Amino acid sequence: MDKFLKIVALFLIISFVASCKQSIRSNVMRFHQLPMPSGEKIMIVPLNSANNGSIEFANYATLVGNALGNLGYLPANGEAPDLIVELDYGVDDGQKIVRSSPSSFGYLGYAGHYNAYYNPWFSYGNRYSYRGGYSPLFYGGYYGSHYGPLGMGSHYGPFGIVARERVYTRYTRHLKLIIKPNQEGAQNLYEGEAKSIGRNNRLHDVMPYMVEAIFTNFPGESGFSEQIIVDVPENS
């Protein structure tokens, strides 16, 4: 019995340590006929007109614009752009999930910030700085409230830990990009969408990692999806 308890305890410790490392998993789907960048000037606009003038949109456009700049595109800076980049994002109302498990563990959050400053990537930017802080990426769960021969858990029976029920909400977050020539009726050159599922419905927490995911292997193989895993830095 002692050997069994030690094995279970070791398993719980390993599971807990592994859970401390966070990552954002995104499924990225792409369709494109996008040529290699050659210094084209771009302007980022909201796909949803309700986001016109939105500071939140400006923050996300900064992230997308910087990623495109690293690929060789240039900001229009008030000039006529060669390409229009349409950006959309959102999160659903969530789905309630009920699970039974031996115990409950909390995933450590993270904190940090990124600077969203004036930039020329989108049409209505201004020269004032915005500074948005990351809220802790809290994934729910909690540490067991009772301690016994195995260290952590909730209730103990003849075999160590009794299963308990957990209820949480799982959200689907999405980021969508469309790139097209700045011409009336022009065909899209790129259509890409990243979707991630998690317990955090605060887009500003996960958007930097979803942007990184959609630009991983950019522009990607047309007509195929891939799962991109982006690790969350431990000290962020």
CORBEL-V363425 format. One record per backbone hydrogen bond with DSSP energy under -0.5 kcal/mol. CO is the residue of the C=O (numbers start at 1). NH is the residue of the N-H. E is the energy in kcal/mol with one decimal. If there is no record, write none. Layout:
((CO	NH	E) (CO	NH	E))
This chain:
((1	5	-2.5) (2	6	-2.2) (3	7	-2.2) (4	8	-2.5) (5	9	-2.6) (6	10	-2.5) (7	11	-2.3) (8	12	-2.3) (9	13	-2.3) (10	14	-2.5) (11	15	-2.4) (12	16	-2.3) (13	17	-2.6) (14	18	-2.4) (15	19	-1.8) (16	20	-0.8) (17	20	-0.8) (17	21	-0.5) (18	21	-1.0) (20	22	-0.7) (22	232	-2.2) (23	25	-0.5) (24	26	-0.5) (24	230	-2.5) (25	197	-0.5) (26	28	-0.6) (26	228	-3.2) (27	29	-0.5) (27	195	-2.1) (28	226	-2.0) (29	193	-2.4) (30	223	-3.0) (30	224	-0.5) (31	191	-2.9) (33	35	-0.5) (40	74	-2.7) (41	82	-2.1) (41	83	-2.3) (42	76	-1.9) (43	85	-2.9) (44	123	-0.8) (45	87	-2.3) (47	49	-0.6) (48	51	-2.3) (49	52	-1.7) (51	54	-2.2) (54	58	-1.9) (55	59	-2.1) (56	60	-2.0) (57	61	-3.0) (58	62	-1.7) (59	63	-1.5) (60	64	-2.4) (61	65	-3.1) (62	66	-2.5) (63	67	-1.8) (64	68	-2.5) (65	69	-2.5) (66	70	-1.8) (67	71	-0.7) (68	71	-0.7) (68	72	-0.6) (68	73	-2.0) (69	72	-1.1) (72	39	-0.6) (74	42	-2.8) (76	79	-2.1) (82	182	-2.1) (83	43	-1.5) (84	86	-0.6) (84	180	-2.2) (85	45	-2.9) (86	178	-2.0) (87	47	-2.5) (87	48	-0.6) (88	176	-3.0) (90	174	-2.6) (95	170	-2.8) (97	168	-2.3) (99	166	-3.9) (101	164	-2.9) (106	108	-0.5) (107	139	-0.5) (110	137	-0.7) (112	134	-2.2) (114	116	-0.6) (114	132	-1.1) (115	117	-0.7) (116	130	-1.7) (119	122	-0.5) (120	77	-0.9) (121	44	-3.1) (122	125	-0.9) (130	116	-1.3) (132	114	-1.5) (134	112	-0.7) (136	138	-1.8) (137	139	-0.6) (140	107	-1.0) (146	153	-0.5) (148	151	-1.5) (150	152	-0.8) (153	146	-1.4) (155	162	-2.3) (157	160	-1.6) (159	161	-0.7) (164	101	-2.6) (166	99	-2.9) (168	97	-3.6) (170	95	-2.4) (171	173	-0.6) (171	198	-2.3) (172	92	-1.9) (173	196	-2.2) (174	90	-1.7) (175	194	-2.8) (176	88	-2.3) (177	192	-2.6) (178	86	-3.2) (179	189	-3.0) (179	190	-1.8) (180	84	-3.2) (181	183	-2.2) (183	186	-1.9) (187	181	-0.6) (189	33	-2.8) (190	179	-2.2) (191	31	-2.6) (192	177	-2.9) (193	29	-2.6) (194	175	-2.3) (195	27	-3.0) (196	173	-3.2) (198	171	-3.7) (199	201	-0.6) (201	203	-0.9) (202	205	-1.4) (202	206	-1.0) (203	207	-2.7) (206	209	-0.7) (206	210	-1.8) (207	211	-2.8) (208	212	-1.8) (209	213	-1.7) (210	214	-2.4) (211	215	-1.4) (213	216	-1.2) (215	218	-1.3) (217	220	-1.2) (220	222	-0.5) (221	224	-1.5) (224	30	-1.1) (226	28	-3.0) (226	228	-0.6) (228	26	-2.7) (228	230	-0.6) (229	231	-0.5) (230	24	-2.8) (231	233	-0.6) (233	236	-1.4))
